[in-house]
Amino acid sequence: MKKYDYVTLREAYLECMDAYLSGETEYGWYLCLDGDKIIGGLGVIENDFHDRKDLFPNVCAVYTEEEYRCQGIAGDLLNMAVEDMREKGISPVYLVTDHTGFYERYGWEFFCMVQGDGEPDMTRMYIHK
């Protein structure tokens, strides 16, 4: 996780969620539920706290609860977000991550290295066209 405090991330993500719900942006948030329990999710935001402000939108906060991992949930959410953006005429989509191998399974390609805001090391950026 980036070296932002929880409050900063939470505020940024809530601001984006509010903008989506009020119709101010096309960028949305995607959840997977098991009954009433959120077991996975991700968002699409303008910039995921990196120096390449020209590369947007960004998928962020990709997460699946541990007991639900390895069932394709994150991949389904990624595919849903990319397709939703494409249907809205928004393509390509980017994401930053330290992971290698995972996102490639879902059509993402390594694009370049970016500098995370406040990060000492560069981070991998992927693109989905």
N, CA, C and O atoms as a printed pandas DataFrame, in Angstrom:
     atom_number atom_name residue_name chain_id  residue_number  x_coord  y_coord  z_coord
0              1         N          MET        A               1    0.836   -1.184    0.000
1              2        CA          MET        A               1    0.000    0.000    0.000
2              3         C          MET        A               1    0.877    1.242    0.000
3              4         O          MET        A               1    1.978    1.239    0.550
4              5         N          LYS        A               2    0.395    2.262   -0.600
5              6        CA          LYS        A               2    1.136    3.511   -0.658
6              7         C          LYS        A               2    1.320    4.073    0.745
7              8         O          LYS        A               2    0.588    3.720    1.670
8              9         N          LYS        A               3    2.295    4.941    0.889
9             10        CA          LYS        A               3    2.612    5.471    2.199
10            11         C          LYS        A               3    1.758    6.676    2.555
11            12         O          LYS        A               3    2.258    7.650    3.117
12            13         N          TYR        A               4    0.487    6.616    2.234
13            14        CA          TYR        A               4   -0.464    7.638    2.637
14            15         C          TYR        A               4   -1.119    7.158    3.906
15            16         O          TYR        A               4   -1.268    5.957    4.134
16            17         N          ASP        A               5   -1.510    8.110    4.730
17            18        CA          ASP        A               5   -2.241    7.672    5.906
18            19         C          ASP        A               5   -3.656    7.296    5.494
19            20         O          ASP        A               5   -4.161    7.741    4.462
20            21         N          TYR        A               6   -4.267    6.491    6.300
21            22        CA          TYR        A               6   -5.595    5.957    6.025
22            23         C          TYR        A               6   -6.611    7.074    5.813
23            24         O          TYR        A               6   -7.466    6.967    4.934
24            25         N          VAL        A               7   -6.531    8.145    6.604
25            26        CA          VAL        A               7   -7.491    9.243    6.510
26            27         C          VAL        A               7   -7.417    9.908    5.141
27            28         O          VAL        A               7   -8.458   10.209    4.556
28            29         N          THR        A               8   -6.222   10.145    4.614
29            30        CA          THR        A               8   -6.055   10.769    3.303
30            31         C          THR        A               8   -6.673    9.903    2.210
31            32         O          THR        A               8   -7.416   10.403    1.366
32            33         N          LEU        A               9   -6.368    8.604    2.223
33            34        CA          LEU        A               9   -6.941    7.695    1.225
34            35         C          LEU        A               9   -8.459    7.649    1.344
35            36         O          LEU        A               9   -9.180    7.745    0.351
36            37         N          ARG        A              10   -8.915    7.503    2.549
37            38        CA          ARG        A              10  -10.357    7.403    2.778
38            39         C          ARG        A              10  -11.065    8.648    2.249
39            40         O          ARG        A              10  -12.081    8.537    1.563
40            41         N          GLU        A              11  -10.540    9.824    2.561
41            42        CA          GLU        A              11  -11.158   11.067    2.102
42            43         C          GLU        A              11  -11.162   11.166    0.576
43            44         O          GLU        A              11  -12.162   11.569   -0.020
44            45         N          ALA        A              12  -10.059   10.803   -0.048
45            46        CA          ALA        A              12   -9.971   10.859   -1.510
46            47         C          ALA        A              12  -10.963    9.888   -2.149
47            48         O          ALA        A              12  -11.648   10.236   -3.112
48            49         N          TYR        A              13  -11.035    8.690   -1.618
49            50        CA          TYR        A              13  -11.943    7.694   -2.177
50            51         C          TYR        A              13  -13.408    8.087   -1.938
51            52         O          TYR        A              13  -14.239    7.929   -2.833
52            53         N          LEU        A              14  -13.727    8.589   -0.757
53            54        CA          LEU        A              14  -15.101    9.015   -0.479
54            55         C          LEU        A              14  -15.513   10.187   -1.366
55            56         O          LEU        A              14  -16.658   10.264   -1.809
56            57         N          GLU        A              15  -14.585   11.088   -1.618
57            58        CA          GLU        A              15  -14.862   12.214   -2.516
58            59         C          GLU        A              15  -15.205   11.715   -3.916
59            60         O          GLU        A              15  -16.132   12.217   -4.551
60            61         N          CYS        A              16  -14.456   10.731   -4.390
61            62        CA          CYS        A              16  -14.717   10.165   -5.716
62            63         C          CYS        A              16  -16.056    9.420   -5.733
63            64         O          CYS        A              16  -16.808    9.521   -6.702
64            65         N          MET        A              17  -16.352    8.679   -4.671
65            66        CA          MET        A              17  -17.634    7.980   -4.593
66            67         C          MET        A              17  -18.796    8.967   -4.623
67            68         O          MET        A              17  -19.780    8.753   -5.330
68            69         N          ASP        A              18  -18.679   10.051   -3.852
69            70        CA          ASP        A              18  -19.730   11.077   -3.840
70            71         C          ASP        A              18  -19.901   11.695   -5.222
71            72         O          ASP        A              18  -21.027   11.919   -5.667
72            73         N          ALA        A              19  -18.787   11.971   -5.907
73            74        CA          ALA        A              19  -18.854   12.558   -7.247
74            75         C          ALA        A              19  -19.562   11.612   -8.217
75            76         O          ALA        A              19  -20.331   12.056   -9.070
76            77         N          TYR        A              20  -19.304   10.315   -8.088
77            78        CA          TYR        A              20  -19.957    9.336   -8.956
78            79         C          TYR        A              20  -21.459    9.277   -8.665
79            80         O          TYR        A              20  -22.283    9.318   -9.579
80            81         N          LEU        A              21  -21.797    9.183   -7.391
81            82        CA          LEU        A              21  -23.206    9.059   -7.010
82            83         C          LEU        A              21  -24.015   10.306   -7.358
83            84         O          LEU        A              21  -25.221   10.219   -7.590
84            85         N          SER        A              22  -23.358   11.462   -7.396
85            86        CA          SER        A              22  -24.064   12.697   -7.738
86            87         C          SER        A              22  -24.016   13.005   -9.237
87            88         O          SER        A              22  -24.523   14.038   -9.676
88            89         N          GLY        A              23  -23.400   12.101  -10.028
89            90        CA          GLY        A              23  -23.361   12.271  -11.471
90            91         C          GLY        A              23  -22.304   13.235  -11.970
91            92         O          GLY        A              23  -22.354   13.657  -13.126
92            93         N          GLU        A              24  -21.341   13.597  -11.121
93            94        CA          GLU        A              24  -20.288   14.532  -11.510
94            95         C          GLU        A              24  -19.154   13.864  -12.284
95            96         O          GLU        A              24  -18.357   14.551  -12.924
96            97         N          THR        A              25  -19.072   12.544  -12.234
97            98        CA          THR        A              25  -18.019   11.810  -12.927
98            99         C          THR        A              25  -18.549   10.485  -13.451
99           100         O          THR        A              25  -19.528    9.939  -12.940
100          101         N          GLU        A              26  -17.891    9.989  -14.466
101          102        CA          GLU        A              26  -18.219    8.670  -15.017
102          103         C          GLU        A              26  -17.481    7.556  -14.272
103          104         O          GLU        A              26  -17.807    6.379  -14.424
104          105         N          TYR        A              27  -16.494    7.933  -13.474
105          106        CA          TYR        A              27  -15.668    6.943  -12.783
106          107         C          TYR        A              27  -16.443    6.368  -11.605
107          108         O          TYR        A              27  -16.961    7.110  -10.771
108          109         N          GLY        A              28  -16.519    5.040  -11.542
109          110        CA          GLY        A              28  -17.342    4.406  -10.528
110          111         C          GLY        A              28  -16.579    3.487   -9.593
111          112         O          GLY        A              28  -15.357    3.362   -9.661
112          113         N          TRP        A              29  -17.339    2.851   -8.720
113          114        CA          TRP        A              29  -16.825    1.888   -7.754
114          115         C          TRP        A              29  -17.607    0.602   -7.934
115          116         O          TRP        A              29  -18.805    0.622   -8.216
116          117         N          TYR        A              30  -16.923   -0.504   -7.770
117          118        CA          TYR        A              30  -17.477   -1.817   -8.077
118          119         C          TYR        A              30  -17.284   -2.730   -6.880
119          120         O          TYR        A              30  -16.196   -2.801   -6.308
120          121         N          LEU        A              31  -18.353   -3.430   -6.504
121          122        CA          LEU        A              31  -18.306   -4.307   -5.344
122          123         C          LEU        A              31  -18.770   -5.698   -5.703
123          124         O          LEU        A              31  -19.565   -5.894   -6.622
124          125         N          CYS        A              32  -18.258   -6.660   -4.959
125          126        CA          CYS        A              32  -18.749   -8.036   -5.023
126          127         C          CYS        A              32  -19.289   -8.354   -3.634
127          128         O          CYS        A              32  -18.619   -8.134   -2.625
128          129         N          LEU        A              33  -20.500   -8.870   -3.602
129          130        CA          LEU        A              33  -21.152   -9.167   -2.335
130          131         C          LEU        A              33  -21.377  -10.665   -2.171
131          132         O          LEU        A              33  -21.599  -11.387   -3.143
132          133         N          ASP        A              34  -21.316  -11.110   -0.934
133          134        CA          ASP        A              34  -21.767  -12.443   -0.540
134          135         C          ASP        A              34  -22.885  -12.187    0.456
135          136         O          ASP        A              34  -22.637  -11.965    1.641
136          137         N          GLY        A              35  -24.112  -12.218   -0.033
137          138        CA          GLY        A              35  -25.227  -11.770    0.795
138          139         C          GLY        A              35  -25.105  -10.271    0.992
139          140         O          GLY        A              35  -25.055   -9.515    0.022
140          141         N          ASP        A              36  -25.056   -9.841    2.233
141          142        CA          ASP        A              36  -24.899   -8.421    2.553
142          143         C          ASP        A              36  -23.454   -8.040    2.815
143          144         O          ASP        A              36  -23.164   -6.877    3.094
144          145         N          LYS        A              37  -22.548   -8.996    2.731
145          146        CA          LYS        A              37  -21.142   -8.761    3.061
146          147         C          LYS        A              37  -20.345   -8.382    1.810
147          148         O          LYS        A              37  -20.386   -9.085    0.800
148          149         N          ILE        A              38  -19.615   -7.257    1.889
149          150        CA          ILE        A              38  -18.714   -6.877    0.803
150          151         C          ILE        A              38  -17.484   -7.769    0.893
151          152         O          ILE        A              38  -16.800   -7.792    1.917
152          153         N          ILE        A              39  -17.202   -8.512   -0.193
153          154        CA          ILE        A              39  -16.062   -9.424   -0.173
154          155         C          ILE        A              39  -14.963   -9.009   -1.150
155          156         O          ILE        A              39  -13.870   -9.574   -1.142
156          157         N          GLY        A              40  -15.258   -8.030   -1.978
157          158        CA          GLY        A              40  -14.263   -7.536   -2.921
158          159         C          GLY        A              40  -14.715   -6.220   -3.502
159          160         O          GLY        A              40  -15.897   -5.876   -3.481
160          161         N          GLY        A              41  -13.743   -5.490   -4.025
161          162        CA          GLY        A              41  -14.103   -4.224   -4.630
162          163         C          GLY        A              41  -12.920   -3.531   -5.262
163          164         O          GLY        A              41  -11.768   -3.928   -5.083
164          165         N          LEU        A              42  -13.230   -2.485   -6.006
165          166        CA          LEU        A              42  -12.223   -1.614   -6.599
166          167         C          LEU        A              42  -12.908   -0.341   -7.049
167          168         O          LEU        A              42  -14.133   -0.267   -7.136
168          169         N          GLY        A              43  -12.097    0.651   -7.331
169          170        CA          GLY        A              43  -12.638    1.920   -7.795
170          171         C          GLY        A              43  -11.925    2.380   -9.056
171          172         O          GLY        A              43  -10.863    1.869   -9.412
172          173         N          VAL        A              44  -12.522    3.340   -9.712
173          174        CA          VAL        A              44  -11.885    4.030  -10.834
174          175         C          VAL        A              44  -11.856    5.501  -10.453
175          176         O          VAL        A              44  -12.895    6.111  -10.198
176          177         N          ILE        A              45  -10.651    6.065  -10.418
177          178        CA          ILE        A              45  -10.466    7.455  -10.021
178          179         C          ILE        A              45   -9.597    8.163  -11.055
179          180         O          ILE        A              45   -9.002    7.524  -11.923
180          181         N          GLU        A              46   -9.531    9.473  -10.954
181          182        CA          GLU        A              46   -8.731   10.266  -11.884
182          183         C          GLU        A              46   -7.260    9.895  -11.808
183          184         O          GLU        A              46   -6.635    9.614  -12.831
184          185         N          ASN        A              47   -6.703    9.892  -10.602
185          186        CA          ASN        A              47   -5.271    9.639  -10.425
186          187         C          ASN        A              47   -5.057    8.909   -9.109
187          188         O          ASN        A              47   -5.566    9.325   -8.069
188          189         N          ASP        A              48   -4.307    7.825   -9.160
189          190        CA          ASP        A              48   -4.058    7.012   -7.966
190          191         C          ASP        A              48   -2.754    7.437   -7.302
191          192         O          ASP        A              48   -1.891    6.605   -7.022
192          193         N          PHE        A              49   -2.617    8.731   -7.054
193          194        CA          PHE        A              49   -1.508    9.282   -6.269
194          195         C          PHE        A              49   -0.143    9.023   -6.894
195          196         O          PHE        A              49    0.757    8.503   -6.235
196          197         N          HIS        A              50    0.012    9.389   -8.175
197          198        CA          HIS        A              50    1.308    9.269   -8.844
198          199         C          HIS        A              50    1.561   10.512   -9.696
199          200         O          HIS        A              50    0.675   11.346   -9.879
200          201         N          ASP        A              51    2.782   10.618  -10.210
201          202        CA          ASP        A              51    3.201   11.833  -10.918
202          203         C          ASP        A              51    2.741   11.940  -12.358
203          204         O          ASP        A              51    2.887   13.006  -12.957
204          205         N          ARG        A              52    2.201   10.902  -12.931
205          206        CA          ARG        A              52    1.764   10.941  -14.331
206          207         C          ARG        A              52    0.287   11.307  -14.393
207          208         O          ARG        A              52   -0.569   10.458  -14.644
208          209         N          LYS        A              53    0.008   12.569  -14.163
209          210        CA          LYS        A              53   -1.377   13.065  -14.150
210          211         C          LYS        A              53   -2.029   12.967  -15.526
211          212         O          LYS        A              53   -3.251   13.048  -15.645
212          213         N          ASP        A              54   -1.208   12.791  -16.570
213          214        CA          ASP        A              54   -1.727   12.661  -17.931
214          215         C          ASP        A              54   -2.257   11.259  -18.226
215          216         O          ASP        A              54   -2.902   11.050  -19.253
216          217         N          LEU        A              55   -1.995   10.301  -17.343
217          218        CA          LEU        A              55   -2.431    8.920  -17.548
218          219         C          LEU        A              55   -3.624    8.636  -16.632
219          220         O          LEU        A              55   -3.456    8.355  -15.446
220          221         N          PHE        A              56   -4.815    8.713  -17.196
221          222        CA          PHE        A              56   -6.032    8.543  -16.414
222          223         C          PHE        A              56   -7.123    7.957  -17.285
223          224         O          PHE        A              56   -7.036    8.019  -18.511
224          225         N          PRO        A              57   -8.158    7.384  -16.666
225          226        CA          PRO        A              57   -8.381    7.167  -15.245
226          227         C          PRO        A              57   -7.577    5.981  -14.735
227          228         O          PRO        A              57   -6.991    5.225  -15.509
228          229         N          ASN        A              58   -7.564    5.836  -13.417
229          230        CA          ASN        A              58   -6.811    4.776  -12.758
230          231         C          ASN        A              58   -7.736    3.871  -11.960
231          232         O          ASN        A              58   -8.593    4.349  -11.215
232          233         N          VAL        A              59   -7.563    2.570  -12.115
233          234        CA          VAL        A              59   -8.204    1.610  -11.225
234          235         C          VAL        A              59   -7.432    1.675   -9.908
235          236         O          VAL        A              59   -6.204    1.750   -9.906
236          237         N          CYS        A              60   -8.154    1.645   -8.794
237          238        CA          CYS        A              60   -7.501    1.721   -7.490
238          239         C          CYS        A              60   -8.189    0.794   -6.494
239          240         O          CYS        A              60   -9.290    0.295   -6.728
240          241         N          ALA        A              61   -7.511    0.587   -5.393
241          242        CA          ALA        A              61   -8.077   -0.120   -4.238
242          243         C          ALA        A              61   -8.635   -1.501   -4.593
243          244         O          ALA        A              61   -9.695   -1.886   -4.100
244          245         N          VAL        A              62   -7.935   -2.239   -5.436
245          246        CA          VAL        A              62   -8.365   -3.597   -5.791
246          247         C          VAL        A              62   -8.163   -4.484   -4.565
247          248         O          VAL        A              62   -7.052   -4.608   -4.050
248          249         N          TYR        A              63   -9.254   -5.100   -4.106
249          250        CA          TYR        A              63   -9.162   -5.903   -2.892
250          251         C          TYR        A              63  -10.202   -7.009   -2.902
251          252         O          TYR        A              63  -11.339   -6.812   -3.331
252          253         N          THR        A              64   -9.790   -8.183   -2.419
253          254        CA          THR        A              64  -10.695   -9.300   -2.172
254          255         C          THR        A              64  -10.373   -9.847   -0.789
255          256         O          THR        A              64   -9.208  -10.054   -0.452
256          257         N          GLU        A              65  -11.412  -10.081    0.011
257          258        CA          GLU        A              65  -11.206  -10.672    1.338
258          259         C          GLU        A              65  -10.450  -11.990    1.184
259          260         O          GLU        A              65  -10.685  -12.749    0.244
260          261         N          GLU        A              66   -9.554  -12.244    2.110
261          262        CA          GLU        A              66   -8.638  -13.373    1.993
262          263         C          GLU        A              66   -9.338  -14.707    1.750
263          264         O          GLU        A              66   -8.891  -15.491    0.912
264          265         N          GLU        A              67  -10.418  -14.976    2.463
265          266        CA          GLU        A              67  -11.082  -16.274    2.308
266          267         C          GLU        A              67  -11.796  -16.431    0.971
267          268         O          GLU        A              67  -12.261  -17.524    0.649
268          269         N          TYR        A              68  -11.891  -15.358    0.188
269          270        CA          TYR        A              68  -12.552  -15.403   -1.117
270          271         C          TYR        A              68  -11.564  -15.297   -2.281
271          272         O          TYR        A              68  -11.975  -15.260   -3.441
272          273         N          ARG        A              69  -10.287  -15.250   -1.982
273          274        CA          ARG        A              69   -9.285  -15.104   -3.040
274          275         C          ARG        A              69   -9.154  -16.382   -3.853
275          276         O          ARG        A              69   -9.581  -17.455   -3.426
276          277         N          CYS        A              70   -8.558  -16.249   -5.026
277          278        CA          CYS        A              70   -8.325  -17.361   -5.962
278          279         C          CYS        A              70   -9.627  -17.942   -6.505
279          280         O          CYS        A              70   -9.689  -19.122   -6.848
280          281         N          GLN        A              71  -10.656  -17.121   -6.581
281          282        CA          GLN        A              71  -11.934  -17.534   -7.148
282          283         C          GLN        A              71  -12.322  -16.661   -8.348
283          284         O          GLN        A              71  -13.428  -16.783   -8.875
284          285         N          GLY        A              72  -11.416  -15.786   -8.773
285          286        CA          GLY        A              72  -11.670  -14.955   -9.937
286          287         C          GLY        A              72  -12.455  -13.681   -9.657
287          288         O          GLY        A              72  -12.861  -12.989  -10.589
288          289         N          ILE        A              73  -12.669  -13.369   -8.399
289          290        CA          ILE        A              73  -13.476  -12.195   -8.049
290          291         C          ILE        A              73  -12.799  -10.906   -8.502
291          292         O          ILE        A              73  -13.428  -10.074   -9.155
292          293         N          ALA        A              74  -11.539  -10.736   -8.166
293          294        CA          ALA        A              74  -10.827   -9.515   -8.568
294          295         C          ALA        A              74  -10.785   -9.403  -10.090
295          296         O          ALA        A              74  -10.963   -8.313  -10.634
296          297         N          GLY        A              75  -10.553  -10.504  -10.774
297          298        CA          GLY        A              75  -10.533  -10.486  -12.233
298          299         C          GLY        A              75  -11.871  -10.084  -12.820
299          300         O          GLY        A              75  -11.926   -9.310  -13.776
300          301         N          ASP        A              76  -12.958  -10.607  -12.249
301          302        CA          ASP        A              76  -14.293  -10.230  -12.724
302          303         C          ASP        A              76  -14.545   -8.748  -12.498
303          304         O          ASP        A              76  -15.108   -8.077  -13.364
304          305         N          LEU        A              77  -14.135   -8.229  -11.345
305          306        CA          LEU        A              77  -14.313   -6.808  -11.054
306          307         C          LEU        A              77  -13.481   -5.952  -12.006
307          308         O          LEU        A              77  -13.958   -4.934  -12.509
308          309         N          LEU        A              78  -12.237   -6.366  -12.251
309          310        CA          LEU        A              78  -11.383   -5.640  -13.193
310          311         C          LEU        A              78  -12.015   -5.603  -14.582
311          312         O          LEU        A              78  -12.083   -4.550  -15.215
312          313         N          ASN        A              79  -12.478   -6.764  -15.048
313          314        CA          ASN        A              79  -13.108   -6.831  -16.366
314          315         C          ASN        A              79  -14.368   -5.970  -16.424
315          316         O          ASN        A              79  -14.622   -5.301  -17.426
316          317         N          MET        A              80  -15.147   -5.989  -15.362
317          318        CA          MET        A              80  -16.370   -5.195  -15.305
318          319         C          MET        A              80  -16.052   -3.702  -15.378
319          320         O          MET        A              80  -16.714   -2.961  -16.105
320          321         N          ALA        A              81  -15.046   -3.262  -14.632
321          322        CA          ALA        A              81  -14.682   -1.844  -14.630
322          323         C          ALA        A              81  -14.169   -1.410  -16.003
323          324         O          ALA        A              81  -14.558   -0.356  -16.508
324          325         N          VAL        A              82  -13.301   -2.214  -16.604
325          326        CA          VAL        A              82  -12.754   -1.874  -17.920
326          327         C          VAL        A              82  -13.877   -1.805  -18.959
327          328         O          VAL        A              82  -13.924   -0.881  -19.771
328          329         N          GLU        A              83  -14.766   -2.777  -18.928
329          330        CA          GLU        A              83  -15.874   -2.796  -19.895
330          331         C          GLU        A              83  -16.823   -1.623  -19.667
331          332         O          GLU        A              83  -17.295   -1.010  -20.625
332          333         N          ASP        A              84  -17.100   -1.312  -18.417
333          334        CA          ASP        A              84  -17.963   -0.183  -18.101
334          335         C          ASP        A              84  -17.351    1.127  -18.613
335          336         O          ASP        A              84  -18.047    1.961  -19.192
336          337         N          MET        A              85  -16.060    1.295  -18.397
337          338        CA          MET        A              85  -15.382    2.498  -18.893
338          339         C          MET        A              85  -15.420    2.541  -20.424
339          340         O          MET        A              85  -15.674    3.589  -21.018
340          341         N          ARG        A              86  -15.165    1.393  -21.050
341          342        CA          ARG        A              86  -15.179    1.330  -22.519
342          343         C          ARG        A              86  -16.560    1.700  -23.060
343          344         O          ARG        A              86  -16.658    2.428  -24.047
344          345         N          GLU        A              87  -17.627    1.209  -22.426
345          346        CA          GLU        A              87  -18.988    1.529  -22.858
346          347         C          GLU        A              87  -19.286    3.021  -22.732
347          348         O          GLU        A              87  -20.142    3.551  -23.440
348          349         N          LYS        A              88  -18.579    3.692  -21.829
349          350        CA          LYS        A              88  -18.736    5.131  -21.639
350          351         C          LYS        A              88  -17.775    5.919  -22.526
351          352         O          LYS        A              88  -17.705    7.144  -22.437
352          353         N          GLY        A              89  -17.032    5.206  -23.387
353          354        CA          GLY        A              89  -16.087    5.860  -24.289
354          355         C          GLY        A              89  -14.767    6.215  -23.634
355          356         O          GLY        A              89  -14.020    7.049  -24.146
356          357         N          ILE        A              90  -14.477    5.586  -22.504
357          358        CA          ILE        A              90  -13.253    5.871  -21.758
358          359         C          ILE        A              90  -12.293    4.708  -21.904
359          360         O          ILE        A              90  -12.522    3.633  -21.350
360          361         N          SER        A              91  -11.224    4.921  -22.646
361          362        CA          SER        A              91  -10.208    3.897  -22.866
362          363         C          SER        A              91   -8.961    4.603  -23.384
363          364         O          SER        A              91   -9.079    5.504  -24.214
364          365         N          PRO        A              92   -7.788    4.232  -22.929
365          366        CA          PRO        A              92   -7.459    3.131  -22.026
366          367         C          PRO        A              92   -7.677    3.503  -20.563
367          368         O          PRO        A              92   -8.017    4.637  -20.225
368          369         N          VAL        A              93   -7.468    2.500  -19.708
369          370        CA          VAL        A              93   -7.536    2.637  -18.262
370          371         C          VAL        A              93   -6.182    2.193  -17.717
371          372         O          VAL        A              93   -5.551    1.296  -18.277
372          373         N          TYR        A              94   -5.734    2.812  -16.632
373          374        CA          TYR        A              94   -4.428    2.537  -16.051
374          375         C          TYR        A              94   -4.571    2.058  -14.612
375          376         O          TYR        A              94   -5.615    2.233  -13.983
376          377         N          LEU        A              95   -3.504    1.452  -14.104
377          378        CA          LEU        A              95   -3.427    1.149  -12.673
378          379         C          LEU        A              95   -1.974    1.074  -12.256
379          380         O          LEU        A              95   -1.100    0.759  -13.063
380          381         N          VAL        A              96   -1.720    1.366  -10.989
381          382        CA          VAL        A              96   -0.372    1.248  -10.435
382          383         C          VAL        A              96   -0.373    0.126   -9.411
383          384         O          VAL        A              96   -1.331   -0.062   -8.662
384          385         N          THR        A              97    0.731   -0.616   -9.402
385          386        CA          THR        A              97    0.832   -1.768   -8.508
386          387         C          THR        A              97    2.278   -2.199   -8.371
387          388         O          THR        A              97    3.115   -1.893   -9.220
388          389         N          ASP        A              98    2.557   -2.905   -7.307
389          390        CA          ASP        A              98    3.859   -3.544   -7.138
390          391         C          ASP        A              98    3.790   -5.009   -7.561
391          392         O          ASP        A              98    4.814   -5.692   -7.605
392          393         N          HIS        A              99    2.593   -5.493   -7.869
393          394        CA          HIS        A              99    2.414   -6.899   -8.257
394          395         C          HIS        A              99    2.862   -7.132   -9.697
395          396         O          HIS        A              99    2.711   -6.260  -10.553
396          397         N          THR        A             100    3.404   -8.294   -9.950
397          398        CA          THR        A             100    3.713   -8.725  -11.311
398          399         C          THR        A             100    3.054  -10.081  -11.522
399          400         O          THR        A             100    3.038  -10.922  -10.623
400          401         N          GLY        A             101    2.514  -10.282  -12.710
401          402        CA          GLY        A             101    1.906  -11.556  -13.044
402          403         C          GLY        A             101    0.401  -11.600  -12.875
403          404         O          GLY        A             101   -0.279  -12.273  -13.649
404          405         N          PHE        A             102   -0.139  -10.903  -11.885
405          406        CA          PHE        A             102   -1.572  -10.986  -11.616
406          407         C          PHE        A             102   -2.396  -10.268  -12.686
407          408         O          PHE        A             102   -3.281  -10.873  -13.291
408          409         N          TYR        A             103   -2.121   -9.010  -12.918
409          410        CA          TYR        A             103   -2.952   -8.205  -13.814
410          411         C          TYR        A             103   -2.835   -8.644  -15.269
411          412         O          TYR        A             103   -3.775   -8.473  -16.045
412          413         N          GLU        A             104   -1.690   -9.207  -15.642
413          414        CA          GLU        A             104   -1.512   -9.685  -17.015
414          415         C          GLU        A             104   -2.551  -10.748  -17.374
415          416         O          GLU        A             104   -2.943  -10.858  -18.536
416          417         N          ARG        A             105   -2.998  -11.526  -16.397
417          418        CA          ARG        A             105   -4.013  -12.560  -16.644
418          419         C          ARG        A             105   -5.332  -11.979  -17.138
419          420         O          ARG        A             105   -6.148  -12.683  -17.732
420          421         N          TYR        A             106   -5.529  -10.698  -16.886
421          422        CA          TYR        A             106   -6.795  -10.056  -17.228
422          423         C          TYR        A             106   -6.644   -8.995  -18.312
423          424         O          TYR        A             106   -7.461   -8.081  -18.420
424          425         N          GLY        A             107   -5.590   -9.129  -19.113
425          426        CA          GLY        A             107   -5.428   -8.262  -20.267
426          427         C          GLY        A             107   -4.671   -6.972  -20.025
427          428         O          GLY        A             107   -4.567   -6.142  -20.928
428          429         N          TRP        A             108   -4.146   -6.787  -18.836
429          430        CA          TRP        A             108   -3.361   -5.592  -18.535
430          431         C          TRP        A             108   -1.935   -5.796  -19.010
431          432         O          TRP        A             108   -1.408   -6.908  -18.959
432          433         N          GLU        A             109   -1.308   -4.713  -19.475
433          434        CA          GLU        A             109    0.077   -4.761  -19.951
434          435         C          GLU        A             109    0.904   -3.738  -19.186
435          436         O          GLU        A             109    0.439   -2.637  -18.892
436          437         N          PHE        A             110    2.155   -4.127  -18.864
437          438        CA          PHE        A             110    3.057   -3.164  -18.242
438          439         C          PHE        A             110    3.223   -1.990  -19.195
439          440         O          PHE        A             110    3.426   -2.188  -20.393
440          441         N          PHE        A             111    3.138   -0.760  -18.669
441          442        CA          PHE        A             111    3.220    0.435  -19.504
442          443         C          PHE        A             111    4.491    1.238  -19.223
443          444         O          PHE        A             111    5.236    1.566  -20.147
444          445         N          CYS        A             112    4.737    1.555  -17.957
445          446        CA          CYS        A             112    5.912    2.343  -17.591
446          447         C          CYS        A             112    6.048    2.360  -16.072
447          448         O          CYS        A             112    5.195    1.848  -15.347
448          449         N          MET        A             113    7.133    2.955  -15.613
449          450        CA          MET        A             113    7.317    3.173  -14.188
450          451         C          MET        A             113    6.863    4.594  -13.873
451          452         O          MET        A             113    7.087    5.516  -14.659
452          453         N          VAL        A             114    6.223    4.763  -12.718
453          454        CA          VAL        A             114    5.778    6.083  -12.278
454          455         C          VAL        A             114    6.249    6.320  -10.854
455          456         O          VAL        A             114    6.551    5.386  -10.110
456          457         N          GLN        A             115    6.301    7.580  -10.501
457          458        CA          GLN        A             115    6.693    7.958   -9.148
458          459         C          GLN        A             115    5.435    8.210   -8.329
459          460         O          GLN        A             115    4.658    9.114   -8.634
460          461         N          GLY        A             116    5.240    7.413   -7.300
461          462        CA          GLY        A             116    4.102    7.629   -6.417
462          463         C          GLY        A             116    4.310    8.872   -5.573
463          464         O          GLY        A             116    5.427    9.150   -5.136
464          465         N          ASP        A             117    3.247    9.617   -5.342
465          466        CA          ASP        A             117    3.337   10.806   -4.504
466          467         C          ASP        A             117    3.879   10.414   -3.130
467          468         O          ASP        A             117    3.293    9.579   -2.441
468          469         N          GLY        A             118    4.983   11.010   -2.742
469          470        CA          GLY        A             118    5.576   10.727   -1.444
470          471         C          GLY        A             118    6.295    9.402   -1.331
471          472         O          GLY        A             118    6.694    9.009   -0.235
472          473         N          GLU        A             119    6.469    8.704   -2.444
473          474        CA          GLU        A             119    7.114    7.393   -2.446
474          475         C          GLU        A             119    8.590    7.528   -2.819
475          476         O          GLU        A             119    8.928    8.301   -3.715
476          477         N          PRO        A             120    9.468    6.794   -2.148
477          478        CA          PRO        A             120   10.885    6.854   -2.512
478          479         C          PRO        A             120   11.220    6.051   -3.774
479          480         O          PRO        A             120   12.168    6.381   -4.487
480          481         N          ASP        A             121   10.448    5.002   -4.046
481          482        CA          ASP        A             121   10.732    4.119   -5.169
482          483         C          ASP        A             121    9.677    4.274   -6.260
483          484         O          ASP        A             121    8.543    4.678   -6.001
484          485         N          MET        A             122   10.077    3.945   -7.477
485          486        CA          MET        A             122    9.151    3.956   -8.602
486          487         C          MET        A             122    8.192    2.760   -8.474
487          488         O          MET        A             122    8.502    1.760   -7.825
488          489         N          THR        A             123    7.034    2.893   -9.105
489          490        CA          THR        A             123    5.991    1.874   -9.070
490          491         C          THR        A             123    5.600    1.519  -10.493
491          492         O          THR        A             123    5.662    2.363  -11.387
492          493         N          ARG        A             124    5.197    0.269  -10.706
493          494        CA          ARG        A             124    4.795   -0.199  -12.023
494          495         C          ARG        A             124    3.413    0.352  -12.386
495          496         O          ARG        A             124    2.496    0.349  -11.564
496          497         N          MET        A             125    3.279    0.825  -13.627
497          498        CA          MET        A             125    1.984    1.235  -14.133
498          499         C          MET        A             125    1.599    0.294  -15.275
499          500         O          MET        A             125    2.406   -0.021  -16.150
500          501         N          TYR        A             126    0.344   -0.140  -15.236
501          502        CA          TYR        A             126   -0.210   -1.009  -16.259
502          503         C          TYR        A             126   -1.287   -0.258  -17.038
503          504         O          TYR        A             126   -1.864    0.716  -16.555
504          505         N          ILE        A             127   -1.541   -0.734  -18.245
505          506        CA          ILE        A             127   -2.560   -0.150  -19.115
506          507         C          ILE        A             127   -3.466   -1.274  -19.612
507          508         O          ILE        A             127   -3.020   -2.399  -19.838
508          509         N          HIS        A             128   -4.743   -0.946  -19.775
509          510        CA          HIS        A             128   -5.691   -1.855  -20.422
510          511         C          HIS        A             128   -6.361   -1.057  -21.521
511          512         O          HIS        A             128   -7.034   -0.060  -21.259
512          513         N          LYS        A             129   -6.171   -1.508  -22.764
513          514        CA          LYS        A             129   -6.700   -0.778  -23.925
514          515         C          LYS        A             129   -8.063   -1.301  -24.325
515          516         O          LYS        A             129   -8.659   -0.805  -25.281
